[in-house]
């Protein structure tokens, strides 16, 4: 079956400026046509919005959605996501130049030339390695926990662009149409009793990296922090609310839910979209348990996993067992996972806060 590049969050037909009743909440993400975008009379002359089909990031020169209500979401490896909405670009994490042991993303950090904000979930290199250079080039505001911005302070970016957040409340940030609430999360801590033996076996059965690749990885690792504070004080979840109420929860590490997250979600209720890292615990029984805690807390309508790809000498984290488990738990949830750079488009006019 052909896997298409687009997905529709809500079939929107605008009639005299109002939404028609009984719009279907979701289309099959594999469908070839996106009613919300392609059938919009305002854009009938150009039936396809390239921003919702082309695997080119807006931040690297690709198209921005034509309809101001369209949100284009692209996953670009690990917990990197690009959000494009109403002429603005927000990057979640920045780890693009990953080295030769990783599958190529199809662009480099140097290609990223436009962004309004970069939200860093935590300061490990595989989340922030390119935040300073991309921030400096784009002039985007870069947001992170204290341990993250301490690292940024040693890198080539203007400190005036950097915002430190603790996630403990009262830190609402506004980037144009994006309202961002940082919430203190917690980094994943997969059990050593599982990870240790599996990593040993993987070393035995995979091709070892060359000395050059080992050196390259060491250099990349230097662009993040290994400070222990990352676990409890340095992992920030971001609750993002668009101007029309559409809500996104972003969490870039598959750790346990914190009281801060529970409190925030008791207030927010649910989110339209969850971009949530898969636990690194290898065993599906453990990754499923963690994913269920996340979806029970954030209650997303649409669940998109993050942090599930891997270098050539490791294993991707399986997403289908998570999808099956969350659907067994809640048959109405929509699960979406695309390839690198493939867009998923949402009509944000339909959202939970408006009573969908
Ligand atoms: Zn990490």
Boltz pocket constraint, residues with backbone or C-beta under 6 A from the ligand:
constraints:
  - pocket:
      binder: B
      contacts: [[A, 122], [A, 124], [A, 187], [A, 253]]
      max_distance: 6.0
